[in-house]
Amino acid sequence: MPKFDVIIVGAGFAGMYMLHRVRQLGLSAVVIEKGGDVGGTWFWNRYPGARCDVESLSYSYSFSSELQQEWEWSHRYATQPEILRYANHVADRFDLRRDILFNTVAKSAAFDESGNDWEVRAEGGGELRARYLVMATGCLSVPKAPDLPHLDRFKGRILHTADWPDDMDFTGLNVGVIGTGSSGIQSIPIIARPARHLTVFQRTPNYSIPAWNSPLEPQEQKDMKAKYDELRAKSRNSLSGDYAEECVVSILDLTEDQREAEFEKRWRQGGFNYQYAFTDLMTSEAANELAAEFVRRKIRATVRDAKTAERLCPKNHAFGAKRLCVDTDYYETFNRDNVSLVDLGDDPIRDFTADGVRTAHRYVPLDVLVLATGFDAMTGALSKIDIRGRGHATLKACWREGPKAYLGLAVAGFPNLFLITGPGSPSVLANVMVAIEQHVEWISDLLAFAGKNGVTVIEADVEAQENWARQVTEGAARTLYMKADSWYLGANVPGKPRVFMPYADGVSTYGRICSDVAEQGYDGFHLA
Ligand code: NA7
């Protein structure tokens, strides 16, 4: 059986960087990747309009100065094809592919207590063994199974945004889109253009802020790159892992005019800038409602049909408590003659027929149905692999009441296993590139330390893990994130434990805690 120092699962941005770092340590490594090439989420999510909501200069690796200087982004927010080209460039530049097994699916991983290493079985890759196992499986990589009545009766084409074919042309077709999260909101304006008719089925309206995307002028990019170190440092020292301006005043300390001016300014800047407008948007209900109402007013001012506008206005959850969306022409799209909105709240889906869908009040003929229905987030990919630690205990069983991982990156009872952007880390509440780099660098420092000190077993302490889980829960409880049935809480997947999974106290605080843990000789870990 081939034996390595490190097995990495996933060749998205986390797995690629992990591979690069462990090679620098002189360790042998192999990456197991389900897809046919690198890119992870950007390999699969090829739906029209797929684009990153974080500015490209920020949503990119910072670990190589040469890389960040040489790569030219075309737009403020890059499209999926451009990000995938970037991932491919990184793979070529650092010669990563020679250690990646593509079209290979990790099925099981078991810790062998006699040799203190992991045995991994992979479809398409056989059995592999390594001292360390690093799960770089992504937070949004397992599409949620659709829970729609009699969907199997529908004979038209069914697509999921996260598994998009190359050959889809909507020209002249009747299309239905179910789901109005980021994927729906990005794809709806593009699908609407060639479609004969587009019907959007909305269960929960979301808050969306315009991206105002535009080409990055060469001089602007040059100027940004000249101060890249400063921008990256600012990102790491921020709440969100981004260099966007995070405001330091409470909204409630301002006059109405000042508030309006700040909201308008942030709205004009676009994207997440709006969410960072005031310190208390995610902690004070009154502040949050002011931000929410500003967005509702924008929706009402944009959408001509008053009833449709009202249906598009989010009212049942706090602003930002579900992942904020960033759009191009989303609300404007509902002014088109060939677009209609079905509010599933008062007109629920009854069933599907061979050529359409019946709701409580209408029949909608469809040629194609697009599911933009989201993911089994944060734990989905891990639960698909039969992971067994000490005493053959399964990770699934250990996480039955909700996932617990010390610092979001190691699990008690599962020695030598590491999670990148796992539950309990900033991950999805942050610019994930920064979150990934934090984890990869921290894990590789620990592996270097282990190598130097003859350590062969690294295991999170149960008590440290419990304390950390408590901190994560308490952090979330101080925010309004708890005021929505979000995928952060697992609420979108029936039967999933309702536990707030990401760490809400921010990238900088998290980074400081991780550094302290390392400086204290990896406090909270058993090293043997
Ligand atoms: P999201 O954000 O989970 O959105 C999924 C959407 O699909 C959301 O509007 C859901 O409504 C809706 N949904 C899910 N199941 C159903 C059913 N059965 N019927 C009707 N509507 C349904 O996933 P995305 O792919 O858009 O975005 C995921 C992340 O990717 C995003 O946050 C970014 O980080 C990038 P609900 O709100 O649950 O009522």
Residues whose N, C-alpha, C, O or C-beta is under 5 A from the ligand:
A	BS01	NA7	L140 D147 I178 G179 T180 G181 S182 S183 G184 R203 T204 R323 A372 T373 G374 F375 W487 N492
